[in-house]
Amino acid sequence: MTSFLKNKQIAKGVSLLRLSAFIIPLAIVIGLMVAFFLWLLEVVTNVRWEHEWLLFLLPLAGVVIVWLYKTFGKNSDKGNNLIIDEIHKPDGGIPFRMMPLVLLTTIITHLFGGSAGREGTAVQMGGSTAALFAKWLKLNDTDKRILLLCGMSAGFGAVFGTPVAGAVFAIEVIAIGSIKYDAILPCLLAGIVADITCSYCGIHHTHYTIGFTDTSTRLFPFLPVDLGLIIKVAFAGCLFGLTAFAFAKTTHTIKQKSSQFVTQKLLIPVIGGALVIAISYALGTFDYLGLGVTNPNDGVSIVSAFNSGGVTNFSWLWKLLLTAITLGMGFKGGEVTPLFFIGAALGNVLATYSGSPVDLFAGLGFIAVFAGATNTPLACTIMGVELFGGENVLYFAIACFAAYYCSGHKGIYSAQRVAVNKYGIN
């Protein structure tokens, strides 16, 4: 029996070593593609800011996107959910056409002013490329699953510059409450190689800073932590979780109802684009369009949310609404960067009204709303450390896990399985 187990472990080790030889070139390819995508995204974002009239073409752009997927997409329209489904139960496969389609349609969405992100695009590019590698190499289902997870990790790690969080995200997002660590080392390798490749292409990620370290205002000076601040962080985390739930629910509802009531599918993005234009003009600002990481007009953005007075009381709500309309009515792009915006803006407001550090709470919202919407609190805690440093890791963990427990079981990925009920209910 001992000899059998030993031989089995050796076989697994050899299989993992063999797979690593494929993971490195896969990660390099994904890193190059993500670098190209991020460069292109920056170009079209600058073009949109310079030519604001492009927003009026958003409805037409939506028609083009829906037509492209209807004509060439096959099952690519399922996006990240297709990759998650394939990891759980290999079926029809992931067509490589997903990569050029999601790249092109995300760029179109951003060029004409849709409120969307980039993570979903990078993960789909990584997953579809990994599926192509698996097909070429004729891998079995077990090795194919690991390679798909590596593709997700590489795409996520490269697009945000967070390779460790990318590796944990890939294995954590598959099923709520259960993590299988058999793929953690391959995913970590893929994330690191893709991130390095992307960086060598000259891609620089936005730098965020949390300057808060002062503990002189502790409620109980004899405690090693600020108990008063912990209570505020936990309460804010619950609100971040509820906001994540609201985002997922709103996006899914808009998608479902628009398909139900609008029989002509090409008309759905026209209505969606018109709503985005109308709401933007009603608000008197274009600050909530596109990625929202920075703003050349010194308006509201993720970066501004880290400063006192950098957002309005309802900036988070407007970004939530416009992103839900954009993604729910046929446009393409990721959800995560808008979630960063929503969380950072809400954190700014909560800090202002609770007398808490603005930069800390903006950072907490940045990662915690994402944690609640994707049910990945561990990955988001690690992301906080990679982005902001480790000084406030206790607050990161409290906010992310509080958001996780308050966001329910229905996140932004409908294919995500519930392995363990959050509340211990069978």
NORQUIFEN-V951190 format. One record per residue. N is the residue number from 0. SS is DSSP state (h for helix, s for strand, l for the rest). Layout:
BEGIN
N:SS  N:SS
END
This chain:
BEGIN
0:l  1:h  2:h  3:h  4:h  5:h  6:h  7:h  8:h  9:h  10:h  11:h  12:h  13:h  14:h  15:h  16:h  17:h  18:h  19:h  20:h  21:h  22:h  23:h  24:h  25:h  26:h  27:h  28:h  29:h  30:h  31:h  32:h  33:h  34:h  35:h  36:h  37:h  38:h  39:h  40:h  41:h  42:h  43:h  44:h  45:h  46:h  47:h  48:h  49:h  50:l  51:h  52:h  53:h  54:h  55:h  56:h  57:h  58:h  59:h  60:h  61:h  62:h  63:h  64:h  65:h  66:h  67:h  68:h  69:h  70:h  71:h  72:l  73:l  74:l  75:h  76:h  77:h  78:l  79:h  80:h  81:h  82:h  83:h  84:h  85:h  86:h  87:h  88:l  89:l  90:l  91:l  92:l  93:l  94:l  95:l  96:h  97:h  98:h  99:h  100:h  101:h  102:h  103:h  104:h  105:h  106:h  107:h  108:h  109:h  110:h  111:l  112:l  113:l  114:l  115:l  116:s  117:l  118:h  119:h  120:h  121:h  122:h  123:h  124:h  125:h  126:h  127:h  128:h  129:h  130:h  131:h  132:h  133:h  134:h  135:h  136:h  137:l  138:l  139:l  140:h  141:h  142:h  143:h  144:h  145:h  146:h  147:h  148:h  149:h  150:h  151:h  152:h  153:h  154:h  155:h  156:h  157:h  158:h  159:h  160:l  161:l  162:h  163:h  164:h  165:h  166:h  167:h  168:h  169:h  170:h  171:h  172:l  173:l  174:s  175:s  176:l  177:l  178:l  179:l  180:h  181:h  182:h  183:h  184:h  185:h  186:h  187:h  188:h  189:h  190:h  191:h  192:h  193:h  194:h  195:h  196:h  197:h  198:h  199:h  200:l  201:l  202:l  203:l  204:l  205:l  206:l  207:l  208:l  209:l  210:l  211:l  212:l  213:l  214:l  215:l  216:l  217:l  218:l  219:l  220:l  221:l  222:l  223:l  224:l  225:l  226:h  227:h  228:h  229:h  230:h  231:h  232:h  233:h  234:h  235:h  236:h  237:h  238:h  239:h  240:h  241:h  242:h  243:h  244:h  245:h  246:h  247:h  248:h  249:h  250:h  251:h  252:h  253:h  254:h  255:h  256:h  257:h  258:h  259:h  260:h  261:l  262:l  263:l  264:h  265:h  266:h  267:h  268:h  269:h  270:h  271:h  272:h  273:h  274:h  275:h  276:h  277:h  278:h  279:h  280:h  281:h  282:h  283:l  284:l  285:l  286:l  287:l  288:l  289:l  290:l  291:l  292:l  293:l  294:l  295:l  296:l  297:l  298:l  299:l  300:l  301:l  302:l  303:h  304:h  305:h  306:l  307:l  308:l  309:l  310:l  311:l  312:l  313:l  314:h  315:h  316:h  317:h  318:h  319:h  320:h  321:h  322:h  323:h  324:h  325:h  326:h  327:h  328:l  329:l  330:l  331:l  332:l  333:s  334:l  335:h  336:h  337:h  338:h  339:h  340:h  341:h  342:h  343:h  344:h  345:h  346:h  347:h  348:h  349:h  350:h  351:h  352:h  353:h  354:l  355:l  356:l  357:h  358:h  359:h  360:h  361:h  362:h  363:h  364:h  365:h  366:h  367:h  368:h  369:h  370:h  371:h  372:h  373:h  374:l  375:l  376:h  377:h  378:h  379:h  380:h  381:h  382:h  383:h  384:h  385:h  386:h  387:h  388:l  389:l  390:l  391:l  392:h  393:h  394:h  395:h  396:h  397:h  398:h  399:h  400:h  401:h  402:h  403:h  404:h  405:h  406:l  407:l  408:l  409:l  410:l  411:l  412:l  413:l  414:l  415:l  416:s  417:s  418:l  419:l  420:l  421:l  422:l  423:l  424:l  425:l
END
